[in-house]
Structures are given as structure tokens and as C-alpha cells.
């Protein structure tokens, strides 16, 4: 018998620590000697805290466990051997239905193994790929295998991985570097965090193999400071790997040396860009520089450097255990393998999913994600963060592969999928991303620094009802200039959220500009609050809570809102018990 | 000689007197590492809670970097603070998922509860309220993080309660549930 508790950031935020403490306390009280271990995120964050009870009958998964449920689980399941069916969402016989259409390569171990124990990883075929690579393969055959697999960069741009490795290998010089980009900055994306927290050794193994292929002896993991748990687990994993000689000198007797150091980012989105990341590693301001020379020729302190994303590295061990051809069997003609997506926003089952490339957005959002919260109408899905765009309902059958997503005007990006419903204002969405870009622009290129600011001012005006038709034209001109006049991808793609929303949701822009209305009822300055006479009971609650004293009316009589005083704070809507405030 | 620019610049820093000897260990730890400036600043901030002017000057002298460069790096990254912060740092997530799920209302409630603006600290130096790009707990949106611990699925009410609970445990008084 064993107890396993989901202990990723999501599980902890949902209360996994209290649950674990409760298990420890009651087990001690009852003198039960049962192993309680932790694991990463299985991807179904809406079920957290998740507790697995593993006995000779298999795995029983309890969802949304509270400290009060712990006593019941111990009493009925552990002591009396009777699983509590109503709290169980998955068993060995009937696993999570959400997993049915998923293919787990990257997330294979997440939510299964204890990420802080290297034995758990090696028992699940961990470091077998490394052993095979360093003892049986040459750097050339390693790169060939990656070429056969068709693996492309999972950080966003989708550049063929073998090509980057090969370029770094062919670069002259004995001092080369492998960098893992764990500066996952796209708002709405969290798959790298989950992989680092749930299966850190897979990333290390991928990096060591990359080092062997390009004949590098040194690796960095550039991880953002906002992921303290990921950094902690990486530190533990690196030490364990050193102790077992998967890292260090003469790895597994092969004569190959490799070591990895963690560098903590200091909070700058632009450092996800390769050359900015290298500048940051060197202790400088993270500002991008012109390419070429590419990092493969001249990267960290001028030495050949290869940078891949966390998810890219996490695919590598699987490819060498199962063969490049097995990987390439999944996916489409140009996009091979699987992709992990972070489902968030107005979606029922938010969390991580891993699907074969080529699955449609509809299958991901409705088939696995369970559809929209409160069964609202789907409006759009945002992919690719501030560099991406919003894909409307009409394009829900778009397959997820690099090229198809690009055609919609969005990008695959790192895999964030933020789902939006009728209550999301698309103009506000565009403004939200522009606000982000303005804050995160490094300031090097004029168009990105000043142009995005001008765009934000225009969008601000539109959202407050001050927009004019000419604004749409100006926005389009600015979009083109910023795209063409920026050095790096941050500026180059900054217009995408605006371009896609104008392309697919022009009617919403027009409603803001011409009718001075926000159809999604999100832009407060454009709303008017009125009292519905038929249902108002005259309870005076709204009048009491109105900060502007704009509501008048006697007890038990219909109230009235003075539009000239109303500050549109929405307090009256929140407090009204009879839903008698109409918002237009 | 002094001009307005200089005064404006000075106002960005804290001139609190601090024990700079804490830095000896930090500088020693990284002295063999290339490009260690960000790591040094991170450890300095860990030691002092922010980057005091005296410490920055000392880092410049001891690492051989120009003061302007240190200022440039310290103000480029959002992690670094030139002014003291509270004991509890509340990071409100500004990610897309949090935005769509009402993070603005959470930030508003916290501002009201603490009676400060985003970016400021309470006068008793108990709390600082800051915005952060994305905490990566999107499926639990809206989310805040307090000293490394994430709190998810918040409502304005539950966010206020978290702050109240911390105050209560700090001062050893019962929480008023209202």
C-alpha cells in the first residue's frame, strides 16, 4: 500500500500540503506505516488536490481531496479496504476518460513518479537512452536519429532540432554550450513548469544527449525566478544525477564529460529570445542582437551555443528509447510527434494535455477540455501568447500543427491555449497583450518601444469610447511598421493579437467605435447600469453600497440610478440579490 | 556639482544604512564565475530584501563593473527592487488566464484591504503588493503568490481572507470573519 499526492505548484495551491499533513498526522495516530510520496502534476489541475491510493488492486485516484476527507479515506479505504466510489475519478481498470485521446511522451512520468527520487525515474526507463547514446552511438548517428524523428522546437518557432544541433556540432572550437530555455514567459503557458516540477530528470537526460551530439561539455538551465519549486526540484535532480554519474566526468564509462548549472532569470519576457537569453546569462541587460551570427556559431561568450526549450529536451529520451521513426509515426506530414498544451481561461477542465500533432482545436477544447465553463458560447482561443493571435469559432476545426496554426494568423507558440467565451471582449484582449508588450519591450528598437505604446494608447481610447474609425487604419499601419522595424520576435510578432482580432472580430471594434458599446460587457466606461423595475424589491442594498451615491429610492420601492453620477463600478450588480440591475 | 537629473536619480534609491559585510560571502561565492552580475544582485536582494545604494556601490567596486552598468542591469529586470519591501511579497498574476477570470477584481480587493497601490508596501512593512507577468498556474486562475506560495481560484473575498489570516498569525489575534 502506498499513498501518492499531487505536489506540483497547482496541487500545492489547491491545498495539497494541508492534505499531506493530515495524512501524516492520522497515519501516525493510527500507527499505520504507509509510504506517503509526492508526485508532479498529472495535468488535470481542476481535480487538485489529487490523492492516489495504490494497493494490490491497482491505483485509485481521489479528486479534490480536503483535509476532512482524509480521515474518511483512511478509515474506509485504507483500513477497511473499501474504496469510496463517489470521490474516485480514476482507477487502473477505468482510467481518466480525459486521457483516452492523449498520447503521453513528454508527460509520461508527470503525476506518476516522485520527481525528487532518481530511482523512480530510472525504474521507468530513465537514463536508458543516455546509456545507449554515450556507449553505442556517435554524435553523427544521434543527430541522424533526431532528424528521422522530425522533432521541431517546442518553444514556439518550430525550427528543426536536428538542424540546430548539427550547426552547433559543425562549429569550430572545443568549448560549446547547451542551454535549456526554461524562461517560460508567455502568459497562459505553464507546460514547462509542470515538466520541470514533475519530471526534471527527463529534461536533464535530453540535455546531456544534446551535449554528446554537439560535443559540448557544459549546460545551463535558464529558469525563471517565478518558478521556485521547479528550480528546487532541478537542483535536487542535478545533484542526484551527479551522484549516479549521469552527469560529471566520464559519464557511464564513456569518456564523455558533461555538467549542468542552473541560472535563475530575473524577470524579463524578452529573455525567451535566444540572443537576449545569452546576454542575460552573461550578466548583461537581456537585449537581443542581430542574427546572424546565430548562437550555434557565436553564442555564450562567443562560443557555439545551442538553445532548446524544456519540452524539446523532454522529448529526446523517448526518441532514443523508441526510435525516431516511432516518434515520427505521430503527427502530420510536417509536424511530428506530440504537443503539450496548457488549457486555461474559460474552459471546464483546465490543465495540461498532450496530443498528437494534427488533432483539431475542437477535439482538444471540447473532447479533452470538456468545453466552456457554464456551457457558455465559445468565442475564440488565444494561442501563442503576446506573439500569437485569437482563433475564432469558424476555425475550430483547424488541426494543431505549426503550419495550419500559422495560417490563422496565430502561432503554435509554446502551447498556451487560453479559451474565451462571450464574456471576453476581444478589443480588451488585444489591449491586454499590447499592455504586456509595452511593459516587456527591451527598448532597443524604436518601432517596438514607441510604436507599441502608440497602439496601446489607441486601444485604450477605443475601450473608453473615444475611438474613431480612422484608428483602425492607423493600427494597421503601425502593425506593419512594428513588424518590419523590430529586430527580434518580440517586436516582430507584437502586432499579431491586434491583427487577428481586427481580422476576425472587426464587428466588436466597430461596436466600440461607432455604437460606443462593448458587446461582451467588459469595458466599463461603455456600460450603462439601469434598474429593472419589474424585479427590484427596493431592498436599498445597492443604494447603500454605491460609492457615488448615484442610487436613490425608498425602502420597498423601485430604485433609480442617476447616470450622471454613476461611476460604473458594478458594485450594485454584485450586491443585488434579485438580479435587478441591467447592464448594457 | 549637482543638477536635477542627479536628484531624480538619487530618489530612485534607498540610502538606508545597511551592514555591507553580508556581501563578502556573496561576492566570494561568485568571484570565479563569468558574467555573475545577475547572480550577485539576486543574492544581495535575498540578503537585504532589496538593493540598497551602499550595496550597489560596493558591488561596483568589488566586481570591477561600472556603476552605470549595475544600475542598467538592476533596473532592466523586474525582479530587482531599489527600495525596501514588506515581509510578505504578494505577487498578483497578470497572465491571460487570470485576466480573463477576473484578476483585476482581486488586485482591487487587495489594494483596498491593504490600503496601498500596486507597487507599494504597507507602512508597517508587512506587505508589498506587486504585479507579475504570469505565475504559470493558469488552470487555477486567478492566482496570487505570497513569498513563493501560490494561492489559486481566488475571489475578492478569499483574497482578502488570506491577507487577514497572515495579519492575524503575525499579530496573534483572531480574524474577524466579516
Boltz contact constraints between the chains, C-beta under 6 A:
constraints:
  - contact:
      token1: [A, 9]
      token2: [B, 137]
      max_distance: 6.0
  - contact:
      token1: [A, 9]
      token2: [B, 150]
      max_distance: 6.0
  - contact:
      token1: [A, 10]
      token2: [B, 137]
      max_distance: 6.0
  - contact:
      token1: [A, 10]
      token2: [B, 140]
      max_distance: 6.0
  - contact:
      token1: [A, 13]
      token2: [B, 137]
      max_distance: 6.0
  - contact:
      token1: [A, 13]
      token2: [B, 140]
      max_distance: 6.0
  - contact:
      token1: [A, 13]
      token2: [B, 150]
      max_distance: 6.0
  - contact:
      token1: [A, 13]
      token2: [B, 151]
      max_distance: 6.0
  - contact:
      token1: [A, 13]
      token2: [B, 152]
      max_distance: 6.0
  - contact:
      token1: [A, 45]
      token2: [B, 139]
      max_distance: 6.0
  - contact:
      token1: [A, 187]
      token2: [B, 95]
      max_distance: 6.0
  - contact:
      token1: [A, 187]
      token2: [B, 96]
      max_distance: 6.0
  - contact:
      token1: [A, 187]
      token2: [B, 133]
      max_distance: 6.0
  - contact:
      token1: [A, 187]
      token2: [B, 134]
      max_distance: 6.0
  - contact:
      token1: [A, 188]
      token2: [B, 95]
      max_distance: 6.0
  - contact:
      token1: [A, 188]
      token2: [B, 96]
      max_distance: 6.0
  - contact:
      token1: [A, 188]
      token2: [B, 97]
      max_distance: 6.0
  - contact:
      token1: [A, 188]
      token2: [B, 138]
      max_distance: 6.0
  - contact:
      token1: [A, 190]
      token2: [B, 136]
      max_distance: 6.0
  - contact:
      token1: [A, 190]
      token2: [B, 138]
      max_distance: 6.0
  - contact:
      token1: [A, 193]
      token2: [B, 136]
      max_distance: 6.0
  - contact:
      token1: [A, 225]
      token2: [B, 79]
      max_distance: 6.0
  - contact:
      token1: [A, 226]
      token2: [B, 135]
      max_distance: 6.0
  - contact:
      token1: [A, 228]
      token2: [B, 148]
      max_distance: 6.0
  - contact:
      token1: [A, 266]
      token2: [B, 38]
      max_distance: 6.0
  - contact:
      token1: [A, 266]
      token2: [B, 77]
      max_distance: 6.0
  - contact:
      token1: [A, 266]
      token2: [B, 79]
      max_distance: 6.0
  - contact:
      token1: [A, 267]
      token2: [B, 77]
      max_distance: 6.0
  - contact:
      token1: [A, 267]
      token2: [B, 78]
      max_distance: 6.0
  - contact:
      token1: [A, 267]
      token2: [B, 79]
      max_distance: 6.0
  - contact:
      token1: [A, 268]
      token2: [B, 77]
      max_distance: 6.0
  - contact:
      token1: [A, 282]
      token2: [B, 35]
      max_distance: 6.0
  - contact:
      token1: [A, 283]
      token2: [B, 35]
      max_distance: 6.0
  - contact:
      token1: [A, 283]
      token2: [B, 36]
      max_distance: 6.0
  - contact:
      token1: [A, 283]
      token2: [B, 37]
      max_distance: 6.0
  - contact:
      token1: [A, 283]
      token2: [B, 38]
      max_distance: 6.0
  - contact:
      token1: [A, 285]
      token2: [B, 72]
      max_distance: 6.0
  - contact:
      token1: [A, 285]
      token2: [B, 73]
      max_distance: 6.0
  - contact:
      token1: [A, 285]
      token2: [B, 76]
      max_distance: 6.0
  - contact:
      token1: [A, 342]
      token2: [B, 138]
      max_distance: 6.0
  - contact:
      token1: [A, 344]
      token2: [B, 97]
      max_distance: 6.0
  - contact:
      token1: [A, 344]
      token2: [B, 138]
      max_distance: 6.0
  - contact:
      token1: [A, 344]
      token2: [B, 139]
      max_distance: 6.0
  - contact:
      token1: [A, 345]
      token2: [B, 97]
      max_distance: 6.0
  - contact:
      token1: [A, 345]
      token2: [B, 100]
      max_distance: 6.0
  - contact:
      token1: [A, 350]
      token2: [B, 139]
      max_distance: 6.0
  - contact:
      token1: [A, 351]
      token2: [B, 139]
      max_distance: 6.0
  - contact:
      token1: [A, 418]
      token2: [B, 96]
      max_distance: 6.0
  - contact:
      token1: [A, 418]
      token2: [B, 97]
      max_distance: 6.0
  - contact:
      token1: [A, 424]
      token2: [B, 100]
      max_distance: 6.0
  - contact:
      token1: [A, 432]
      token2: [B, 99]
      max_distance: 6.0
